[in-house]
Amino acid sequence: MESCYPVRSFAAASIAAAGSAVAELASRLSGAPVQAEADPDLARAWFGGSFRPAGWEIPPPWDPLSRDYPCTDGWIRLHTNAPHHRRAALAVLGLPADTGPETAAVAVRAWKGGELEEAVVDAGGCAAQLRTAEQWQLHPQGQAVRAEPLIGWSRRAARLPAETSGTPERPLDGVRVLDLTRVIAGPVATRFLAGFGARVLRIDPPGWQEPALEAEMTVGKSCTRLDLRTPDGTAKVRELVSTADLVVHGYRPGALAGLGLDEHRLQQLRPGVVTVALNAWGWTGPWRGRRGFDSLVQTASGIADAGMAWAAADAPLPLPVQALDHATAYLAAAAAVRAWTRRLDGEVNAARLSLARTAVELQRAADARRPVPPPWELPNERSERALPRTAEQTWWGPGERLVPPLDFRSEGPVPSMVWDRPAAPLGSAPAAW
């Protein structure tokens, strides 16, 4: 699918940022300069999905009700992939559990977009009214996000230098990463870290399922389940934090504090632990605590509206891939690797990012390219079918994964992006390193 946004170059830039961070760490370990370069075509393909099964099928990624709906004054998008988000939306609409999208569409037409958005969010669901970029810039949350840095850094008290078993080929070898993320952005970031040797332990709550994403996102990781709202679960996660080097989480502001795992407590449990946090809507503003996903941020921020206007379409037109998720993921991975490099010198940092702030960067990149008629760069793209892949065995069966999108160069040894563990289901490993 074409786009009025420079998705290909944006993908390459974000992956290159993560690669440069790895190159910096590898250079520190080897003493020889290391350079990283991202392949734009492979980067764009990785944003769409790196794995395809052979002889078996991956479940569809979207719940039938997750879509755009016309309302009385425009459009609204409902996100119902999680069962509790689906229940919240249907409860607001007054519809039964087995409702299909056609019946839901009839009910949505009776609502104003802003009122339905607010009602669904208040009920614990996820929705976003379609806005133009101009409307989003005037919105309190849009204004708040534009004032935030792309990566928000904060420095903790310096500690003794950390030890490392990393090598130029596997710069993150032995680094223990506690992964408290779900869906796309966080898992992509930790998959990247695992690709360079990190020991990633992903924790999901009981019952949480992501069948369409497991083969894509769990490669290189151990995946376990803990109920952090129980005493046993809390005790176990604190035990894991106490031996972690890096914590990557996707909790909204204040949510970890409610579990007794705010930044201060994390530092008490593991002095010097590096933390990287991601959320949907940003860290300031009235929506900072709101649940959100890539498709909703595209809808609210004007990206889907711009696509609709550009294509003269009769419905919102999002990006051809969930580029906000993926770009934020690689920027988070870059932050994690850079923070770990500084950690080796005794400097302790925390970083936070958001999909909404990444959207600002994409929109600025598009604005800077406006003299060039969109769609951009498509004539030079290689067909995704022609891109190289390697055979891979997963828990479910065989398949193929795209070759890594990064190329490293040095007179000495260079990093290698490979995964030591096959993709496996959520909850398939014990809660241990």
Residue, then its C-alpha position, 0 to 999 in steps of 0.5 A: m500500500e502506498s502512503c502520503y508519509p515517508v514510511r520507508s525512510f522513517a523505518a530506516a532512520s529508526i532502525a539505524a538509530a538502534g543500530s548506531a547504539v549497538a555499534e557504539l557499544a561494540s566499539r567500546l568493547s573492541g576498541a575499533p570503530v564500528q559503523a551501522e547502516a540500515d537497509p531501507d527496504l528491509a527496514r520497511a519490511w520488518f515494520g510490516g512483519s519479519f516472520r511468515p509460517a511455512g505449512w501452518e497459519i497465524p491467526p488474524p491479528w484484528d478482532p472483527l469489531s476493531r475498525d473505523y465507524p462513521c458517526t454523526d459528525g465524522w469517524i471513530r475507531l474502536h480497538t477491541n482486540a483485548p476481550h475486556h476492551r471489546r466488552a467495554a465498547l459493547a457495553v457502552l453501545g448497549l449491544p450483546a457479546d456476539t455482536g458483529p461489525e454491521t450491527a455495531a456500525v448501526a449503533v455507532r451512527a447514533w453517536k457523536g464521535g467525541e462523546l462516544e470516544e469519551a464514553v468508551v474510554d471511561a468504561g475502560g475501553c479504547a477508542a479515538q475520534l478521527r481528527t485532522a492534524e490541525q485539530w490535534q495540534l490544538h488539542p490539549q494532548g496534542q500540544a502537550v506531546r509536541a512539547e515533549p522530547l522524542i526520548g525523555w532522559s533522566r539521570r539517577a544517582a551514579r553507582l559503581p560501574a557495571e560488569t559485562s560479559g559482552t563481546p563485539e559480536r554479542p554486545l549485550d551478552g548476559v544482560r538481563v532484561l525484564d520485559l513488562t510489555r505487550v502487543i508491538a512496540g515494547p516486544v519489538a524493542t526487547r526482540f532487538l535486544a535479544g538479537f544482540g545477546a540480551r537474556v530477555l524474560r517477558i512477563d504476561p498476566p494470566g490469561w493474556q493472549e496474543p496468538a497473532l504476534e507470538a511467532e513474530m515477537t517471542v523469538g529470542k525470549s523466555c516468556t512466563r506469566l505472573d499475576l502482579r496483583t497477587p502477593d506471590g506475583t509481586a514477590k516474584v517480580r521483585e525478586l526478578v527485578s533485584t537481579a535485572d540489568l534493564v527493565v523495559h515496561g509499557y505501563r501508563p504513568g502511575a500504573l507501576a507505582g500502583l503495583g509498588l514498582d515505581e522508579h524509586r522502588l526499582q532502584q531500591l530493589r536493584p541499585g543502578v537498574v536501567t529503565v525504559a518506559l513506553n506508552a501511547w499518548g505521552w507522559t504529560g497532558p490530560w491523556r497521559g493515563r489513557r490506554g492506547f494503540d498505534s491505530l488509535v494514535q494515527t486516528a487521533s493525531g491526524i495521520a489517518d485523516a491525511g491519508m484519507a484526504w491524499a487518496a481521496a478515500d471515503a474512509p480513514l486511511p492509516l499508514p500501510v504498517q503500524a509504523l508508530d509502534h515499530a519506530t518507537a520500538y527501535l528508538a526505545a531499543a536505541a535508548a536501552v543500549r545507549a543507557w547500558t553503555r553509559r551504565l558500564d561507566g557507572e552512569v545510571n539513566a532512565a528513558r521514556l518514549s511514546l507513540a504519540r511523540t513518535a507521530v509528531e516526528l513522522q508528521r514533521a518528516a512528512d512536512a519537510r518533504r512536501p515539495v516532493p510529490p508523494p508517495w515517496e521512494l516507491p520506485n526504488e523499493r524491492s519487492e518484499r517477495a524478493l527480500p532475503r529470508t532464512a529458515e527458522q523453526t518455531w514452537w508451532g512449526p517451520g517458517e522464514r524470517l527476514v534477514p536482519p535490516l542492519d549491516f555493521r562494518s569495522e576493521g575488527p569483529v562486528p555485531s551479529m543480530v541472531w536469536d538463541r531461542p526459538a519463538a514460543p508461546l506466552g507463558s511457556a517458560p518458568a519465571a526465572w532467568 
